[in-house]
Amino acid sequence: MAIGGLQIAWSVELSNGSPYLLGLGVSKSLLALVWIAGPLSGTLVQPYVGIRSDRCRSRFGKRRPFMVGGAAATIVSLMLLAWTREIVGGVGSIFGIASDDKTIATAAIVFAVLMIYVLDFSINCIQAAIRAFIVDNAPTHQQDTANAWASRMTGVGNIIGYLFGYVNLPKYLWFFGDTQFKVLCVIASLAMAITLAISCATISERDPRLDDELEVMESGVIAFFKGLWRSIYQLPKQISRICQVQFFAWIGWFPFLFYITTYIGEIYVQPYLEENPNMTPEELDALYERGTRTGTLALLVFAVATFTSSVFLPFIVAKSFHSESEEPRSITPFTPVAVAPRTPRTPGGKTPRTPRTPKTPLTPGGMTGTGDYFGYRPTRSEQKSQSKRSFLQRIGAFLRDPSIPWLTLRRAWLLSHVLFALLSWSTFFIHSTRQATILVGLIGIPWAMTNWAPYALIAAEISKRDNIRRGNILPPNTAEGRALADGEEEGEGADQAGVVLGIHNVAIAAPQVIATLVSSLIFRALQKPRGTVGDESVAWVLRFGGLCTLMAAYMATRVGEEGDDEKS
């Protein structure tokens, strides 16, 4: 549940962060650089939290202290961000500076940007801890299911966040604040506190004080980056390939997540600007606020589509890992089995042959007779009845296991990248908010896979390796598998949940710096002043992102699947 509460806070920042900063006076080109806070914090914070939580030996668990600390910092930064104008104006009034002075406006921008950085660092802290919390507490064969539920809770959080974002909240929840953004921040803070408390109270972590003693770790920034680089170099091959896919995929996802509300808002305001190109600043603010609400409605549709996909897709995608109780053990010539003495009744044993019955005209299939006794043929109505039963049996089998055998998790993930690229380039044909809303809803399908597939694949790999090391499951018949089972693998500690998920987030966050810089260049070249007709700079940023996901689709072909070790 905690990941659902976190997603509500994340959805508030995604849907209302850009319009809020633009309202404070931040330009689009500067806005792109402001959002570098996300990838920067992901690159630095998640690996650090992952490494530290892996080494944590608190009586409260490995992950709980970081979850609670990150949530507290997130709530504080949300509140300060929402009341930026009041806080900066109040401090300015102490020194006799008027509220409409340019100094106050500049200080408000600086303070808001600072709070965005604090918020992103805090969110990454709690996210790293929650993801590792899931891996630690689910067995190997349930990692797909656990991460599917995490994806569903993310979808629920998105729906709640975007639904509240569309409603005129100050009209109904005036006691939380006098603006939409203030009320949203209060709701997000309450949701995070409640869901986190439930998760921490109901799930018991393994006591980390019972784990093996840790080697002394060097302290300092340089030592941290040296250790991080060593862990990246020693990553298991499967996890390394997943991270390579994520590198290219998130160059594409970053522009969509941060600018789609602005994109739909621009489409919304175009006809009004054509009708009245000389609006006052107050009229423009009101118009763009309605555009933001329209964009938030599209994100609500996106959230519903994502949630629906996250519920439906895990049923049709084939499982990536089966427990031994689910999967019959295959018998090979080298499989040790108990051998029973063969008897005439033993399956596979030799049975005495009896003389064949000589054929007569009355023998079924005999020389001249029709053999009607044993050669009975059902009537047409009976054939239809049998066919109907066979069809119902097939339906029943499908309902028991609706998964499509060839649609593995890796293949579904690959196809989702291709779909996202096609939808991003369809912006050439989008000319109304209704069309844009449908487009955003369809993008919910690949987003559901992005929230599920890489985490499930990584979690299954981490859990499988840990269980092989503990002797709970048999290793694959490879040199690496035997080394794992014997505790002699290279890069010991490089496949711990916190370290791996932290490095995985580096693969997500670092490419966003590339996306941010390219987006900033596109905005600088194509953007028009606020309130001007024909600004398509955001659409070109989205198309650039779609192009990058095609490379992610190619890289996904190199990701392994369960059973590949035995085949190679």
C-alpha positions in Angstrom: 0.0 0.0 0.0 2.9 2.4 0.7 3.8 2.5 -3.0 0.3 3.6 -3.8 0.5 6.5 -1.3 3.9 7.4 -2.7 2.4 7.5 -6.2 -0.3 10.0 -5.1 2.5 12.4 -4.2 4.3 11.6 -7.4 1.2 12.2 -9.5 0.7 15.6 -7.8 4.2 16.7 -8.8 3.9 15.3 -12.4 0.5 16.7 -13.2 0.7 20.1 -11.4 4.4 20.7 -10.9 5.1 22.2 -14.4 2.0 24.5 -14.4 2.7 25.6 -10.9 6.3 26.6 -11.7 5.2 28.3 -14.9 2.7 30.3 -12.9 5.5 31.5 -10.6 7.3 32.8 -13.7 9.7 30.0 -14.7 10.3 29.8 -18.5 9.9 26.5 -20.4 13.7 26.3 -21.1 14.5 26.8 -17.5 11.7 24.4 -16.5 13.5 21.6 -18.4 16.6 22.3 -16.3 14.5 22.4 -13.1 13.3 18.9 -13.7 16.9 17.6 -13.9 16.3 17.3 -10.1 14.6 14.0 -10.7 17.3 12.2 -12.6 20.0 13.8 -10.4 18.4 12.6 -7.2 17.7 9.2 -8.7 21.3 8.8 -9.8 22.7 9.8 -6.4 20.1 9.0 -3.8 18.7 5.6 -4.7 22.1 3.8 -5.0 23.2 5.4 -1.7 19.9 4.4 0.0 20.2 0.9 -1.5 23.7 0.3 -0.3 23.0 1.8 3.2 19.8 -0.2 3.6 21.5 -3.4 2.6 24.0 -2.8 5.4 21.4 -1.6 7.9 21.2 -3.7 11.1 18.5 -1.8 12.9 16.0 -3.7 15.1 13.3 -2.0 13.0 14.5 -3.8 9.8 16.7 -2.9 6.8 14.2 -0.8 4.9 11.7 0.6 7.4 14.0 3.4 8.7 14.6 4.7 5.2 10.9 4.5 4.3 9.8 6.5 7.3 12.6 9.1 6.9 11.9 9.6 3.2 8.2 9.9 3.8 8.7 12.6 6.5 11.0 14.6 4.2 8.5 14.3 1.3 5.6 15.6 3.4 7.6 18.6 4.7 8.8 19.5 1.2 5.3 19.2 -0.3 3.9 21.6 2.3 6.7 24.2 1.9 6.4 24.0 -1.9 2.6 24.6 -1.8 2.9 27.6 0.4 6.0 29.1 -1.4 4.4 32.5 -2.1 3.2 32.9 1.4 6.5 31.9 3.0 8.7 34.0 0.8 6.3 36.9 1.0 6.1 36.7 4.8 9.9 36.6 5.1 10.1 39.6 2.7 7.6 41.6 4.7 9.9 41.3 7.8 12.5 43.2 5.9 10.0 45.7 4.5 9.9 44.3 0.9 6.6 44.7 -0.9 4.9 41.5 -2.0 4.8 42.7 -5.7 8.5 43.5 -5.8 10.6 41.6 -8.4 12.9 40.4 -5.6 10.0 38.5 -4.0 9.1 36.9 -7.4 12.7 35.8 -8.0 13.1 34.5 -4.4 9.9 32.5 -4.8 11.2 30.9 -7.9 14.5 30.0 -6.2 12.7 28.6 -3.1 10.3 26.6 -5.2 13.1 25.1 -7.3 15.0 24.2 -4.0 11.9 22.5 -2.7 11.5 20.5 -6.0 15.0 19.2 -5.5 14.3 18.3 -1.8 11.0 16.6 -2.9 12.6 14.6 -5.6 15.5 13.5 -3.3 12.9 12.5 -0.6 10.7 10.6 -3.1 13.7 8.6 -4.4 14.7 7.7 -0.8 11.3 6.2 0.0 11.0 4.6 -3.4 14.3 2.8 -3.2 13.4 1.5 0.3 9.9 0.3 -0.8 11.1 -1.5 -3.9 13.8 -3.4 -1.9 11.1 -4.0 0.8 9.0 -5.9 -1.8 12.0 -8.0 -3.0 12.9 -8.9 0.5 9.5 -10.1 1.6 8.2 -12.1 -1.4 9.5 -15.6 -2.4 11.1 -16.1 -5.8 8.1 -17.7 -7.6 5.8 -14.8 -6.3 8.1 -11.9 -7.5 6.0 -11.5 -10.7 2.8 -11.3 -8.6 4.2 -9.1 -6.0 5.5 -6.6 -8.5 2.2 -6.8 -10.4 0.4 -5.8 -7.3 2.9 -2.9 -6.8 2.0 -1.8 -10.3 -1.7 -2.0 -9.5 -1.3 0.0 -6.4 0.7 2.6 -8.4 -2.3 2.7 -10.8 -4.7 3.3 -7.9 -2.4 6.1 -6.6 -2.4 7.7 -10.0 -6.2 7.5 -10.3 -6.7 9.1 -6.9 -4.1 11.8 -7.6 -5.4 12.7 -11.0 -9.0 12.5 -10.0 -8.5 14.9 -7.2 -6.5 17.1 -9.6 -9.4 17.4 -12.0 -12.0 18.3 -9.3 -12.2 21.9 -8.1 -10.9 21.1 -4.7 -10.8 24.5 -3.0 -14.6 24.6 -3.5 -15.1 21.5 -1.3 -11.9 21.3 0.8 -11.4 25.0 1.4 -10.0 24.2 4.9 -6.9 22.5 3.3 -6.0 25.6 1.3 -7.2 28.3 -1.1 -5.6 26.9 -4.3 -5.8 23.6 -6.1 -2.1 22.8 -5.6 -2.2 23.4 -1.8 -5.2 21.1 -1.3 -3.5 18.4 -3.5 -0.3 18.6 -1.5 -2.2 18.1 1.8 -4.1 15.1 0.4 -0.9 13.6 -0.9 0.8 14.0 2.5 -2.1 12.4 4.4 -2.3 9.5 1.9 1.4 8.8 2.2 1.4 8.9 6.0 -1.6 6.5 6.2 -0.5 3.9 3.6 3.1 3.8 4.9 1.9 3.3 8.5 -0.3 0.3 7.3 2.6 -1.3 5.3 5.1 -0.9 8.2 2.7 -2.2 10.8 1.4 -5.3 8.9 4.6 -6.6 7.2 7.4 -8.1 9.2 11.0 -7.9 7.9 13.6 -10.5 8.7 15.7 -9.3 11.6 18.9 -8.0 9.9 20.8 -8.4 13.1 20.8 -12.2 12.5 22.6 -11.8 9.1 26.3 -12.3 8.6 28.8 -9.8 9.9 29.6 -7.0 7.4 33.0 -6.0 6.2 34.1 -2.5 7.1 33.2 -0.1 4.4 35.2 2.9 3.4 33.4 6.2 4.1 33.4 9.4 2.0 32.0 10.5 -1.3 34.9 9.1 -3.4 34.6 5.7 -1.7 30.9 5.6 -2.4 31.3 6.2 -6.1 34.1 3.7 -6.3 31.9 1.1 -4.6 29.0 2.0 -6.9 31.2 1.6 -10.0 32.5 -1.7 -8.8 28.9 -2.9 -8.2 27.9 -1.8 -11.7 30.9 -3.6 -13.3 30.0 -6.8 -11.3 26.3 -6.9 -12.0 24.8 -10.2 -13.1 24.4 -10.3 -16.9 20.6 -10.5 -16.9 20.3 -7.4 -14.6 22.9 -5.5 -16.6 20.9 -6.1 -19.8 17.7 -4.9 -18.2 19.4 -1.7 -17.1 20.6 -1.1 -20.7 17.0 -1.4 -21.9 15.9 1.1 -19.2 18.6 3.6 -20.2 17.0 4.1 -23.6 13.4 3.6 -22.5 13.6 6.4 -19.9 15.0 8.9 -22.4 11.6 8.5 -24.0 9.4 8.3 -20.9 10.8 11.4 -19.2 9.4 14.0 -21.7 6.0 12.3 -21.6 5.7 12.2 -17.8 6.7 15.8 -17.2 5.3 17.6 -20.3 2.1 15.8 -21.3 -0.1 18.1 -19.1 1.5 21.1 -20.7 1.0 19.5 -24.2 -2.7 19.0 -23.7 -3.0 22.5 -22.1 -1.4 24.0 -25.2 -3.9 22.2 -27.4 -6.8 23.4 -25.2 -5.8 27.1 -25.3 -5.2 27.3 -29.0 -8.8 28.1 -30.2 -9.2 30.6 -27.4 -6.0 32.4 -28.4 -7.0 32.4 -32.0 -10.3 34.0 -31.1 -8.7 36.6 -28.7 -5.0 37.0 -29.1 -4.8 40.0 -26.8 -5.8 38.6 -23.4 -4.7 40.2 -20.2 -2.3 38.3 -17.9 -5.1 37.5 -15.6 -7.2 36.0 -18.4 -4.2 34.0 -19.6 -3.7 32.6 -16.1 -7.3 31.5 -15.9 -7.2 30.0 -19.4 -4.1 28.0 -18.8 -5.4 26.8 -15.4 -8.4 25.4 -17.3 -6.0 23.8 -19.7 -4.1 22.3 -16.8 -7.3 20.8 -15.5 -8.1 19.3 -18.9 -4.6 17.8 -19.0 -5.2 16.4 -15.5 -8.4 14.8 -16.8 -6.4 13.1 -19.6 -3.9 11.9 -17.0 -6.9 10.5 -15.0 -7.9 8.5 -18.2 -4.2 7.5 -18.4 -4.2 6.3 -14.8 -7.4 4.2 -15.3 -6.0 2.7 -18.5 -2.7 1.9 -16.6 -4.6 0.3 -13.7 -6.8 -1.7 -16.0 -3.7 -2.9 -18.0 -1.9 -3.8 -14.7 -4.8 -6.0 -13.7 -5.3 -7.6 -17.0 -1.8 -8.1 -18.4 -0.4 -10.3 -15.6 -3.1 -12.9 -16.4 -2.2 -13.2 -20.1 1.6 -12.9 -19.8 3.3 -16.3 -19.1 5.0 -16.6 -15.8 8.7 -16.0 -15.8 9.5 -18.4 -12.9 7.7 -21.5 -11.5 8.2 -23.0 -8.1 9.0 -26.7 -8.0 5.6 -27.4 -6.6 4.0 -25.8 -9.7 6.3 -27.3 -12.2 6.7 -31.1 -12.7 10.3 -32.2 -12.4 11.7 -33.4 -15.8 13.4 -36.8 -15.7 16.6 -37.0 -17.7 19.1 -39.9 -17.9 21.2 -38.1 -15.2 18.2 -37.5 -12.8 18.6 -39.6 -9.7 15.3 -41.6 -9.3 14.3 -44.7 -7.3 14.3 -47.7 -9.6 11.6 -50.4 -8.9 12.0 -53.9 -10.3 10.0 -54.4 -13.5 7.1 -56.8 -13.4 4.5 -57.7 -16.1 2.3 -55.0 -14.5 5.1 -52.3 -14.3 4.5 -49.5 -16.9 7.3 -50.0 -19.4 7.8 -53.6 -18.3 7.5 -56.6 -20.6 4.1 -58.3 -20.6 3.6 -61.8 -21.9 2.0 -61.9 -25.4 -1.1 -63.8 -26.0 -2.1 -65.5 -29.2 -4.0 -63.2 -31.6 -7.7 -64.0 -32.2 -8.2 -65.2 -35.7 -10.3 -62.9 -37.9 -13.8 -64.2 -38.8 -16.7 -62.5 -40.5 -18.0 -61.6 -37.1 -14.7 -60.2 -35.7 -14.7 -56.4 -35.5 -12.7 -55.4 -38.6 -12.8 -58.9 -39.8 -12.6 -60.2 -43.4 -16.2 -59.8 -44.5 -18.2 -58.5 -41.6 -18.9 -54.8 -40.9 -17.6 -54.9 -37.4 -20.5 -52.7 -36.2 -20.3 -53.9 -32.6 -16.9 -52.3 -31.8 -16.9 -49.9 -34.8 -19.8 -47.9 -33.5 -20.1 -44.4 -35.0 -21.9 -41.6 -33.0 -24.8 -39.8 -34.6 -24.6 -36.2 -35.8 -26.4 -34.9 -32.7 -24.0 -36.8 -30.4 -21.0 -35.4 -32.3 -22.3 -31.9 -31.7 -22.8 -32.6 -28.0 -19.2 -33.9 -27.7 -17.9 -30.9 -29.7 -19.8 -28.6 -27.3 -18.3 -30.3 -24.3 -14.8 -30.1 -25.8 -15.3 -26.3 -26.4 -16.5 -25.8 -22.8 -13.5 -27.7 -21.6 -11.2 -25.5 -23.6 -13.0 -22.4 -22.1 -12.6 -23.8 -18.6 -8.9 -24.5 -19.2 -8.4 -20.9 -20.5 -10.2 -19.5 -17.4 -8.0 -21.5 -15.1 -4.8 -20.3 -16.9 -5.5 -17.6 -19.5 -1.7 -16.9 -20.0 -0.5 -17.0 -23.6 2.6 -19.3 -23.7 4.6 -17.4 -26.3 3.8 -14.0 -24.6 6.6 -14.0 -22.1 7.3 -11.0 -19.8 10.3 -10.0 -21.8 8.4 -10.1 -25.1 5.5 -8.2 -23.7 7.9 -5.6 -22.5 9.6 -5.4 -25.9 6.2 -4.9 -27.6 5.3 -2.1 -25.2 8.3 -0.1 -26.3 7.2 -0.3 -29.9 3.7 0.7 -29.1 4.9 3.7 -27.1 7.0 4.9 -30.1 4.1 4.6 -32.5 1.8 6.5 -30.2 4.3 9.3 -29.6 4.7 9.9 -33.3 0.9 9.9 -33.8 1.0 13.5 -32.3 1.3 14.6 -35.9 -2.4 13.8 -36.2 -3.7 15.1 -32.9 -5.6 18.4 -33.1 -8.1 18.3 -30.3 -8.1 17.6 -26.5 -10.4 14.6 -27.1 -7.9 13.0 -29.5 -5.1 13.8 -27.1 -6.9 12.3 -24.2 -7.5 9.0 -26.2 -3.8 9.0 -27.1 -2.7 9.5 -23.4 -5.1 6.7 -22.4 -3.5 4.3 -24.9 -0.1 5.1 -23.6 -1.3 3.7 -20.3 -0.8 0.2 -21.7 3.0 0.5 -22.2 3.3 2.4 -19.0 1.7 -0.5 -17.1 4.4 -2.8 -18.5 7.1 -0.3 -17.6 5.9 -0.3 -14.0 5.9 -4.1 -13.9 8.2 -5.9 -16.3 11.7 -4.6 -15.4 11.0 -4.7 -11.6 9.6 -8.3 -11.8 12.5 -9.5 -14.0 15.1 -8.0 -11.7 13.3 -9.1 -8.5 13.0 -12.7 -9.8 16.7 -12.7 -10.6 17.8 -11.3 -7.2 15.5 -13.7 -5.3 16.5 -16.7 -7.4 20.2 -16.1 -6.8 19.7 -15.6 -3.1 17.7 -18.8 -2.8 20.3 -20.7 -4.8 23.0 -19.4 -2.4 20.9 -20.5 0.6 20.3 -23.9 -0.9 16.5 -23.5 -1.3 16.4 -24.1 -5.0 18.6 -26.0 -7.4 21.2 -24.0 -9.4 21.2 -24.0 -13.2 23.8 -26.4 -14.8 26.2 -23.6 -15.6 29.5 -22.4 -14.2 27.8 -19.3 -12.7 25.1 -21.5 -11.1 27.6 -23.9 -9.5 29.6 -20.9 -8.2 26.5 -19.4 -6.7 25.6 -22.7 -5.0 29.1 -23.1 -3.6 29.3 -19.4 -2.5 32.2 -18.7 -4.8 30.7 -16.2 -7.2 32.6 -13.1 -8.3 31.4 -9.8 -7.1 30.0 -10.9 -3.8 27.3 -8.5 -2.6 26.7 -7.0 -6.1 23.3 -8.8 -6.4 21.8 -7.6 -3.1 18.4 -6.0 -3.5 19.3 -2.5 -2.4 22.4 -2.3 -4.5 20.8 -3.7 -7.6 17.7 -1.6 -7.4 19.8 1.5 -6.7 21.9 0.8 -9.9 18.7 0.1 -11.8 17.4 3.5 -10.8 20.7 5.0 -12.0 19.9 3.4 -15.4 16.5 5.1 -15.2 17.6 8.5 -13.9 20.9 9.1 -15.7 19.4 9.1 -19.2 16.8 11.6 -18.0 19.7 14.1 -17.9 20.1 13.5 -21.7 16.3 13.9 -22.2 16.4 17.1 -20.1 19.2 18.7 -22.1 17.7 17.7 -25.5 14.3 19.0 -24.3 15.8 22.3 -23.3 17.4 22.7 -26.7 14.2 21.8 -28.5 12.3 24.4 -26.3 14.9 27.0 -26.9 14.7 26.5 -30.7 10.9 26.1 -31.1 9.0 27.6 -28.2 6.9 30.7 -28.6 6.0 33.3 -25.9 3.2 32.3 -23.5 -0.2 33.1 -25.1 1.1 32.8 -28.7 -0.7 30.6 -31.2 1.0 27.6 -32.8 3.5 26.5 -30.2 4.4 22.8 -31.1 7.7 22.6 -29.1 6.2 20.1 -26.5 5.0 17.8 -29.3 8.5 17.6 -30.8 9.9 16.8 -27.4 7.4 13.9 -27.1 8.4 12.6 -30.6 12.1 12.7 -29.7 11.2 10.4 -26.7 9.3 8.0 -28.9 12.3 7.6 -31.2 14.5 6.6 -28.3 12.2 3.8 -27.2 12.7 2.0 -30.5 16.3 1.5 -29.4 15.0 0.2 -26.0 12.9 -2.3 -28.0 16.0 -3.6 -29.8 18.0 -3.8 -26.5 15.1 -5.9 -25.0 15.8 -8.7 -27.5 19.0 -9.3 -25.6 17.3 -9.9 -22.2 17.3 -13.5 -21.1 14.3 -15.6 -20.1 13.8 -18.4 -17.6 15.3 -21.6 -19.0 17.9 -19.8 -21.2 20.7 -20.9 -18.9 19.9 -24.6 -19.4 19.6 -24.1 -23.2 22.9 -22.3 -23.5 
